[in-house]
Every structure is written in C-alpha cells, then in structure tokens.
Amino acid sequence: MNFLARAWNPRKLNYKLWKETRAELERRSKQCKQVDEIRKLLKGFTEYTPDRGAASEKTVGTLSWETTEAGWLMRGFHGEKVVATIRKIENHKPVNGEVEVHEVTVLGQNMQERFKDVDKARKAGSDLFEKLRF
C-alpha cells in the first residue's frame, strides 16, 4: 500500500504504522505541494489514535514516553493523557558532528534547549512537566 493510500485509512493501521504515517504527514505538510490534501489527512489522524502498546514505552519520572520506533515524533503520557512531545527536527549529520536534533514541548510550551540525545530530551521533558503541572 502506498503512503497516501495508507494515510487515508488511519483506522486500519496498527499503532506503530499509524505513528510513522502521522510523522511523515507532518513532515510533508511543511514541504509538500499537496498541502491541502496533507492537512485533510492530518485532521483524520488527530481524530483517531489507535491503542498504544505498553511494550513500546519508556518511563522517565512521572511520564511514559513512546520509544523511537517511528522516529520523528514521540509522545509523553501522564496516565492516558498526552502532555508532552519530542519531535525530531533534523537528522544527525556526521559531517558536522553531533547536532541537537530533538525539540521538546510540554503542556503546549516549547523548550528553548534542543537535545542530541533522546534520553536527555525525555528527562528534560519529564522534569519540566513536574514543574508546570501544579
């Protein structure tokens, strides 16, 4: 099944494939000529989220974080509610050395700091959640 055909049917995808497809839609929405079609597809993805598997999570502090299987987007959960995200905004570039490639958002607030290590990004996101939640 090609990418766009898969994207029109989010309810037929398992969680990992759903997450990969949504991340690809978000990436394409910033650089694609089919922006209107991509936005319609993304709307369908925001209206439906399949069950997430507990095996694909890593707990840091009070948050359960998705692992990096899908690559571009990892969500942080407090219970069943999504309260944080880590977005991969660049690829590591061996030519230029290590680069900060992960952007963290907690309760709608973007952190200024970028991270090259996803575990440090999870820790920073969990710490900020603890500060902001009360």
N, C-alpha and C positions, 0 to 999 in steps of 0.2 A: 504494500500500500504506500503510495507516495505521501510526502509530507502534508500537502494541502488536503488530500482526501482524509488523512488521519485526523487533521485538525478540525474538520467539520463534524467529527463524531467523537467528542471527548468522553461520552459515557461508555464507549466501547473499549477504552484504554485502561490498562492496569495503572497503578499509581506511578510507577517509575516512568512508563512511557508518557503518561499524562504530563508529568513534571518536565520531562525532556521537551515535549512538544510545546508546552506553555513557555518555557525558557527560550526556545527557538522563535516563537511568535513575538515575544518581547524584543528579542534581538533584531528580528526583521522589521518590526514596527519603527525602528529608528533609522533604517537604511534602505527600506524597500520601496519600490514604485507602487506596489499594491497596498498602500497604507489603509485605505478604507476597508478593503476586504480583511486585512490583518486585524484591524480594530474590531470588526464584527466577530471574528473568530476568538479574539481575546475576551470579548464580552461573554461568549459561551463558556469559556474556561473559568471566568470569575463566578459564574452562576452555578458551577458544578465542580466539586472536588471529590474524587474517589477516596475510599478509606485508605489511610496511610498505614503501612506496616510497621509495627514496633521494632522489627529487626533492622530497619533502615534508619534508626535514630541513635543519637549520642547525647547523653545527659551531661550538661555543664551547668553547675549551680542549680537554679530552680527551673531552667528551661531544658526542654528536649529539642535537640536540633536534628534536622534531616542530615544525612550524610551526603557526600559529594557525588553520588552516583550520576545525577543528572548534570552536574557541572555548573550551570550558570546561576541557579537560584536555590538557596536553602532556607527553609522557614524554621523559625524558633517558636515552639509551642509552650504555653503555660496552661496545663490541663489540655483541653481541646481547642483553645483559642490561639490563633496565630498572633503573636505580639512582636515579632522581630523577623527580619530577613537579612541574609547575607547574599549579596549579588556579586558575581564575578564580572568585573567591568573590563578586564584586559586579560590577555594570556601572558604567562611568564615568558620573558624574552631572553634567551641565553646570551644573545649578542650584547645586550646592555646590562647583564647581571640580573639579580633578583629585583623584581618590581612589586610595589604594593598593588595588588590586583583585586582585593576584596573590599566591598563597601558595605557598611553595617547600618541598618535602620531599626530603631527600637521605638515602639509606640508612636510611629509616624515621624520620629525625629532622626535625621541623618547625623551620623558621627562624622566629624571633620577628618579624623585619622583614617587612613587606609592601611590594609594589612596584607602582607605577602603570605602569611601562614593562616590557614583557615581555623586552626585550633585557637590561635590568639584572637582571631575575629570572634569566634564563639564565646570565649572568655570575656572579652570586652563587651559584647552584646548582652551577655547574662549579667555582668556587673552593672551596666547602665540600666537594665530592666529593674534590678533591685533598687536602684536609686530613684527611678521615675515612678514606680508603681504605687507609692504611698503619697 
